Every structure is written in structure tokens, then in C-alpha cells.
Amino acid sequence: NKIFGLDEKALAGKFRAEELEKVNELLNISEGSGLEAETVNTARMLEGSVRNTGIHACGVIITPDDITKFVPVSVAKDS
């Protein structure tokens, strides 16, 4: 049985049992025809896309190491 191009054994190696249950739950929802299915499938299409970059007026990100290892960072040209 293939899910996202991976067989169930490959997925089991990437997720804990409780996470795998959630993956299967989302897959079952996505195969439906209601609003929940539409929402999950729209989210799958948008996943990983970048809408734009910008500067947020305020925010703090605390990381255990250099911030660039966790999130993309850019410097404004006029700063």
C-alpha cells in the first residue's frame, strides 16, 4: 500500500505509532468530499510554498544554536 509514494513500512520508519495514526486519519479525511477534505487537500497544495518575505514589526525567536540553523533569515536593504 503506497502513501505519498512511500510504502507503509517506510512511513512506519519515519513516524511514531501515534503520529502514524494521525497521518492515516488525515489521509482518510482527504479522501472524503466534504469541507474537511477540501481544507486538508488545499493545505497539502500550499505546503512548502512561499507567499512572500517581509519584516515583522516585532518578534523573538529563541533557539539553542545559531538562528540560521532553524529559520531562514534575511537582512533588509535599508537597515
N, CA, C and O atoms as a GROMACS GRO file, in nm:
protein
  316
    1ASN      N    1   0.084  -0.118   0.000
    1ASN     CA    2   0.000   0.000   0.000
    1ASN      C    3   0.089   0.124   0.000
    1ASN      O    4   0.175   0.138   0.088
    2LYS      N    5   0.071   0.214  -0.096
    2LYS     CA    6   0.154   0.333  -0.110
    2LYS      C    7   0.081   0.457  -0.059
    2LYS      O    8  -0.036   0.479  -0.089
    3ILE      N    9   0.154   0.538   0.018
    3ILE     CA   10   0.104   0.665   0.067
    3ILE      C   11   0.211   0.769   0.037
    3ILE      O   12   0.324   0.757   0.084
    4PHE      N   13   0.177   0.872  -0.042
    4PHE     CA   14   0.272   0.974  -0.083
    4PHE      C   15   0.397   0.911  -0.145
    4PHE      O   16   0.508   0.961  -0.124
    5GLY      N   17   0.381   0.805  -0.220
    5GLY     CA   18   0.494   0.742  -0.286
    5GLY      C   19   0.577   0.653  -0.195
    5GLY      O   20   0.677   0.596  -0.240
    6LEU      N   21   0.540   0.639  -0.070
    6LEU     CA   22   0.613   0.554   0.024
    6LEU      C   23   0.524   0.438   0.066
    6LEU      O   24   0.403   0.454   0.078
    7ASP      N   25   0.584   0.322   0.087
    7ASP     CA   26   0.502   0.212   0.137
    7ASP      C   27   0.484   0.228   0.287
    7ASP      O   28   0.551   0.308   0.351
    8GLU      N   29   0.394   0.150   0.343
    8GLU     CA   30   0.360   0.164   0.484
    8GLU      C   31   0.480   0.138   0.575
    8GLU      O   32   0.492   0.199   0.681
    9LYS      N   33   0.569   0.047   0.535
    9LYS     CA   34   0.687   0.018   0.616
    9LYS      C   35   0.780   0.140   0.622
    9LYS      O   36   0.836   0.171   0.727
   10ALA      N   37   0.796   0.208   0.508
   10ALA     CA   38   0.880   0.328   0.505
   10ALA      C   39   0.821   0.437   0.593
   10ALA      O   40   0.894   0.505   0.665
   11LEU      N   41   0.688   0.453   0.589
   11LEU     CA   42   0.623   0.552   0.674
   11LEU      C   43   0.638   0.515   0.820
   11LEU      O   44   0.662   0.602   0.904
   12ALA      N   45   0.624   0.388   0.852
   12ALA     CA   46   0.637   0.344   0.990
   12ALA      C   47   0.777   0.374   1.044
   12ALA      O   48   0.793   0.397   1.164
   13GLY      N   49   0.877   0.374   0.957
   13GLY     CA   50   1.012   0.406   0.999
   13GLY      C   51   1.034   0.555   1.022
   13GLY      O   52   1.130   0.593   1.089
   14LYS      N   53   0.947   0.639   0.967
   14LYS     CA   54   0.962   0.784   0.979
   14LYS      C   55   0.876   0.844   1.090
   14LYS      O   56   0.904   0.954   1.138
   15PHE      N   57   0.772   0.772   1.132
   15PHE     CA   58   0.679   0.824   1.230
   15PHE      C   59   0.664   0.729   1.348
   15PHE      O   60   0.677   0.608   1.333
   16ARG      N   61   0.635   0.786   1.466
   16ARG     CA   62   0.598   0.704   1.581
   16ARG      C   63   0.456   0.653   1.559
   16ARG      O   64   0.384   0.707   1.475
   17ALA      N   65   0.417   0.552   1.633
   17ALA     CA   66   0.285   0.489   1.614
   17ALA      C   67   0.172   0.591   1.624
   17ALA      O   68   0.081   0.590   1.541
   18GLU      N   69   0.176   0.678   1.726
   18GLU     CA   70   0.067   0.775   1.742
   18GLU      C   71   0.066   0.878   1.630
   18GLU      O   72  -0.040   0.929   1.592
   19GLU      N   73   0.184   0.910   1.575
   19GLU     CA   74   0.191   1.003   1.462
   19GLU      C   75   0.136   0.936   1.337
   19GLU      O   76   0.066   0.999   1.257
   20LEU      N   77   0.167   0.809   1.319
   20LEU     CA   78   0.119   0.734   1.203
   20LEU      C   79  -0.033   0.726   1.204
   20LEU      O   80  -0.096   0.730   1.098
   21GLU      N   81  -0.093   0.716   1.323
   21GLU     CA   82  -0.239   0.717   1.333
   21GLU      C   83  -0.294   0.849   1.281
   21GLU      O   84  -0.395   0.851   1.211
   22LYS      N   85  -0.228   0.960   1.316
   22LYS     CA   86  -0.273   1.092   1.270
   22LYS      C   87  -0.256   1.107   1.119
   22LYS      O   88  -0.342   1.165   1.052
   23VAL      N   89  -0.146   1.053   1.065
   23VAL     CA   90  -0.124   1.056   0.920
   23VAL      C   91  -0.238   0.982   0.850
   23VAL      O   92  -0.296   1.032   0.754
   24ASN      N   93  -0.269   0.864   0.900
   24ASN     CA   94  -0.378   0.785   0.840
   24ASN      C   95  -0.512   0.855   0.854
   24ASN      O   96  -0.596   0.849   0.763
   25GLU      N   97  -0.534   0.922   0.968
   25GLU     CA   98  -0.658   0.996   0.988
   25GLU      C   99  -0.670   1.109   0.885
   25GLU      O  100  -0.775   1.129   0.825
   26LEU      N  101  -0.560   1.183   0.865
   26LEU     CA  102  -0.563   1.292   0.766
   26LEU      C  103  -0.583   1.238   0.624
   26LEU      O  104  -0.655   1.299   0.544
   27LEU      N  105  -0.520   1.126   0.593
   27LEU     CA  106  -0.539   1.066   0.461
   27LEU      C  107  -0.684   1.025   0.440
   27LEU      O  108  -0.739   1.046   0.332
   28ASN      N  109  -0.746   0.966   0.542
   28ASN     CA  110  -0.886   0.928   0.531
   28ASN      C  111  -0.974   1.051   0.511
   28ASN      O  112  -1.068   1.048   0.431
   29ILE      N  113  -0.945   1.158   0.584
   29ILE     CA  114  -1.022   1.282   0.568
   29ILE      C  115  -1.004   1.336   0.426
   29ILE      O  116  -1.101   1.379   0.363
   30SER      N  117  -0.880   1.334   0.376
   30SER     CA  118  -0.851   1.392   0.243
   30SER      C  119  -0.921   1.317   0.131
   30SER      O  120  -0.943   1.372   0.023
   31GLU      N  121  -0.954   1.192   0.154
   31GLU     CA  122  -1.021   1.112   0.050
   31GLU      C  123  -1.172   1.135   0.048
   31GLU      O  124  -1.242   1.082  -0.039
   32GLY      N  125  -1.223   1.213   0.144
   32GLY     CA  126  -1.367   1.241   0.152
   32GLY      C  127  -1.408   1.348   0.052
   32GLY      O  128  -1.333   1.381  -0.040
   33SER      N  129  -1.528   1.401   0.071
   33SER     CA  130  -1.578   1.501  -0.024
   33SER      C  131  -1.631   1.626   0.045
   33SER      O  132  -1.682   1.716  -0.022
   34GLY      N  133  -1.619   1.634   0.176
   34GLY     CA  134  -1.673   1.748   0.249
   34GLY      C  135  -1.574   1.862   0.265
   34GLY      O  136  -1.467   1.863   0.204
   35LEU      N  137  -1.611   1.956   0.350
   35LEU     CA  138  -1.529   2.073   0.377
   35LEU      C  139  -1.395   2.032   0.440
   35LEU      O  140  -1.291   2.091   0.408
   36GLU      N  141  -1.397   1.932   0.528
   36GLU     CA  142  -1.272   1.887   0.589
   36GLU      C  143  -1.174   1.837   0.482
   36GLU      O  144  -1.056   1.870   0.487
   37ALA      N  145  -1.222   1.758   0.388
   37ALA     CA  146  -1.137   1.706   0.280
   37ALA      C  147  -1.083   1.820   0.196
   37ALA      O  148  -0.965   1.820   0.159
   38GLU      N  149  -1.167   1.916   0.164
   38GLU     CA  150  -1.124   2.031   0.084
   38GLU      C  151  -1.015   2.110   0.158
   38GLU      O  152  -0.918   2.154   0.096
   39THR      N  153  -1.033   2.126   0.288
   39THR     CA  154  -0.935   2.201   0.368
   39THR      C  155  -0.801   2.129   0.371
   39THR      O  156  -0.697   2.191   0.350
   40VAL      N  157  -0.802   1.998   0.398
   40VAL     CA  158  -0.678   1.921   0.404
   40VAL      C  159  -0.608   1.920   0.268
   40VAL      O  160  -0.487   1.937   0.262
   41ASN      N  161  -0.683   1.902   0.161
   41ASN     CA  162  -0.622   1.898   0.028
   41ASN      C  163  -0.568   2.034  -0.015
   41ASN      O  164  -0.466   2.041  -0.083
   42THR      N  165  -0.635   2.142   0.023
   42THR     CA  166  -0.583   2.276  -0.005
   42THR      C  167  -0.454   2.299   0.072
   42THR      O  168  -0.358   2.354   0.018
   43ALA      N  169  -0.451   2.256   0.198
   43ALA     CA  170  -0.330   2.270   0.279
   43ALA      C  171  -0.215   2.192   0.218
   43ALA      O  172  -0.101   2.238   0.219
   44ARG      N  173  -0.242   2.074   0.164
   44ARG     CA  174  -0.136   1.993   0.100
   44ARG      C  175  -0.080   2.064  -0.022
   44ARG      O  176   0.040   2.056  -0.048
   45MET      N  177  -0.167   2.134  -0.098
   45MET     CA  178  -0.119   2.208  -0.215
   45MET      C  179  -0.032   2.326  -0.174
   45MET      O  180   0.066   2.357  -0.242
   46LEU      N  181  -0.068   2.391  -0.063
   46LEU     CA  182   0.004   2.510  -0.019
   46LEU      C  183   0.131   2.478   0.060
   46LEU      O  184   0.219   2.563   0.072
   47GLU      N  185   0.140   2.358   0.114
   47GLU     CA  186   0.253   2.322   0.198
   47GLU      C  187   0.385   2.344   0.126
   47GLU      O  188   0.405   2.299   0.014
   48GLY      N  189   0.474   2.415   0.192
   48GLY     CA  190   0.607   2.440   0.137
   48GLY      C  191   0.617   2.560   0.045
   48GLY      O  192   0.727   2.599   0.007
   49SER      N  193   0.504   2.620   0.009
   49SER     CA  194   0.511   2.736  -0.080
   49SER      C  195   0.545   2.861   0.000
   49SER      O  196   0.511   2.872   0.118
   50VAL      N  197   0.612   2.955  -0.064
   50VAL     CA  198   0.648   3.080  -0.001
   50VAL      C  199   0.563   3.189  -0.064
   50VAL      O  200   0.572   3.213  -0.185
   51ARG      N  201   0.482   3.254   0.017
   51ARG     CA  202   0.397   3.359  -0.036
   51ARG      C  203   0.477   3.486  -0.060
   51ARG      O  204   0.470   3.546  -0.167
   52ASN      N  205   0.552   3.526   0.039
   52ASN     CA  206   0.638   3.643   0.026
   52ASN      C  207   0.732   3.647   0.144
   52ASN      O  208   0.718   3.572   0.240
   53THR      N  209   0.828   3.735   0.137
   53THR     CA  210   0.915   3.759   0.252
   53THR      C  211   0.884   3.898   0.301
   53THR      O  212   0.839   3.984   0.225
   54GLY      N  213   0.908   3.922   0.427
   54GLY     CA  214   0.879   4.053   0.481
   54GLY      C  215   0.945   4.071   0.616
   54GLY      O  216   1.014   3.983   0.667
   55ILE      N  217   0.924   4.187   0.670
   55ILE     CA  218   0.979   4.221   0.800
   55ILE      C  219   0.862   4.232   0.897
   55ILE      O  220   0.766   4.305   0.872
   56HIS      N  221   0.872   4.162   1.005
   56HIS     CA  222   0.770   4.169   1.107
   56HIS      C  223   0.810   4.276   1.207
   56HIS      O  224   0.927   4.288   1.242
   57ALA      N  225   0.714   4.353   1.253
   57ALA     CA  226   0.743   4.465   1.342
   57ALA      C  227   0.800   4.419   1.476
   57ALA      O  228   0.874   4.494   1.541
   58CYS      N  229   0.766   4.300   1.518
   58CYS     CA  230   0.809   4.256   1.650
   58CYS      C  231   0.812   4.104   1.652
   58CYS      O  232   0.724   4.039   1.595
   59GLY      N  233   0.909   4.050   1.716
   59GLY     CA  234   0.914   3.906   1.730
   59GLY      C  235   1.044   3.862   1.792
   59GLY      O  236   1.148   3.925   1.772
   60VAL      N  237   1.039   3.754   1.866
   60VAL     CA  238   1.158   3.698   1.928
   60VAL      C  239   1.159   3.549   1.898
   60VAL      O  240   1.061   3.479   1.920
   61ILE      N  241   1.270   3.502   1.847
   61ILE     CA  242   1.288   3.359   1.822
   61ILE      C  243   1.404   3.314   1.908
   61ILE      O  244   1.516   3.362   1.893
   62ILE      N  245   1.377   3.221   1.997
   62ILE     CA  246   1.480   3.168   2.085
   62ILE      C  247   1.519   3.031   2.033
   62ILE      O  248   1.435   2.942   2.020
   63THR      N  249   1.647   3.013   2.003
   63THR     CA  250   1.695   2.885   1.952
   63THR      C  251   1.816   2.839   2.033
   63THR      O  252   1.886   2.920   2.093
   64PRO      N  253   1.839   2.708   2.035
   64PRO     CA  254   1.952   2.656   2.112
   64PRO      C  255   2.087   2.676   2.043
   64PRO      O  256   2.191   2.648   2.102
   65ASP      N  257   2.086   2.725   1.918
   65ASP     CA  258   2.208   2.745   1.842
   65ASP      C  259   2.184   2.861   1.746
   65ASP      O  260   2.083   2.931   1.758
   66ASP      N  261   2.274   2.883   1.654
   66ASP     CA  262   2.261   2.992   1.556
   66ASP      C  263   2.123   2.987   1.489
   66ASP      O  264   2.079   2.882   1.443
   67ILE      N  265   2.056   3.101   1.484
   67ILE     CA  266   1.920   3.108   1.432
   67ILE      C  267   1.910   3.058   1.288
   67ILE      O  268   1.807   3.003   1.248
   68THR      N  269   2.016   3.078   1.209
   68THR     CA  270   2.012   3.037   1.068
   68THR      C  271   2.005   2.886   1.051
   68THR      O  272   1.979   2.838   0.940
   69LYS      N  273   2.028   2.811   1.157
   69LYS     CA  274   2.013   2.665   1.150
   69LYS      C  275   1.868   2.622   1.166
   69LYS      O  276   1.836   2.505   1.147
   70PHE      N  277   1.778   2.717   1.200
   70PHE     CA  278   1.640   2.682   1.227
   70PHE      C  279   1.538   2.753   1.138
   70PHE      O  280   1.435   2.695   1.105
   71VAL      N  281   1.565   2.876   1.100
   71VAL     CA  282   1.472   2.952   1.016
   71VAL      C  283   1.550   3.033   0.913
   71VAL      O  284   1.664   3.072   0.939
   72PRO      N  285   1.490   3.060   0.798
   72PRO     CA  286   1.558   3.145   0.700
   72PRO      C  287   1.563   3.290   0.753
   72PRO      O  288   1.466   3.339   0.810
   73VAL      N  289   1.675   3.354   0.732
   73VAL     CA  290   1.693   3.490   0.781
   73VAL      C  291   1.746   3.576   0.666
   73VAL      O  292   1.834   3.534   0.591
   74SER      N  293   1.691   3.696   0.653
   74SER     CA  294   1.744   3.791   0.555
   74SER      C  295   1.754   3.927   0.621
   74SER      O  296   1.688   3.954   0.721
   75VAL      N  297   1.836   4.012   0.563
   75VAL     CA  298   1.858   4.146   0.617
   75VAL      C  299   1.798   4.245   0.518
   75VAL      O  300   1.820   4.236   0.398
   76ALA      N  301   1.721   4.340   0.572
   76ALA     CA  302   1.660   4.442   0.486
   76ALA      C  303   1.769   4.530   0.426
   76ALA      O  304   1.868   4.559   0.493
   77LYS      N  305   1.752   4.572   0.302
   77LYS     CA  306   1.849   4.656   0.233
   77LYS      C  307   1.866   4.791   0.300
   77LYS      O  308   1.976   4.846   0.300
   78ASP      N  309   1.759   4.845   0.357
   78ASP     CA  310   1.766   4.979   0.414
   78ASP      C  311   1.792   4.978   0.565
   78ASP      O  312   1.780   5.082   0.629
   79SER      N  313   1.829   4.864   0.622
   79SER     CA  314   1.852   4.861   0.767
   79SER      C  315   1.997   4.890   0.801
   79SER      O  316   2.034   4.891   0.918
   0.00000   0.00000   0.00000
